[in-house]
């Protein structure tokens, strides 16, 4: 063993190459925060339960005051900013809503409240027609593999 080898306190695998080192080209870049890798996506898709399908006859939820305001002002915002993207248009509509007077907001809030009352009536009629169960509640819960294995083993250990 030479003197240079004896100076290392750890093995060669413990030593990380410095940035820009020639041997550093084989390292894979870490996935950006919030982004899933192919391996994690495949694993998640195998264990993820399928969502119950929505009933196409179910009543749609009412629009909020902001959505009513946005629909009323979208053409105006687009005409003033023809090159604005979808996201930029939404941002401009949000700023317009924030700058709107209390009276104008109240006008749209009254419309939203009326739409909500109508929705509740239609929803109650829909629920009574369907036995009081909405589409989400009607779907039976499917047991996951973890729940199945825990019920078979009968153990209550925390993992």
PyMOL commands that set and color helices and strands:
alter all, ss='L'
color gray80, all
select helices_A, chain A and resi 3-6+12-14+22-26+38-47+65-80+86-99+102-129+135-138+145-153
alter helices_A, ss='H'
color red, helices_A
deselect
rebuild
show_as cartoon
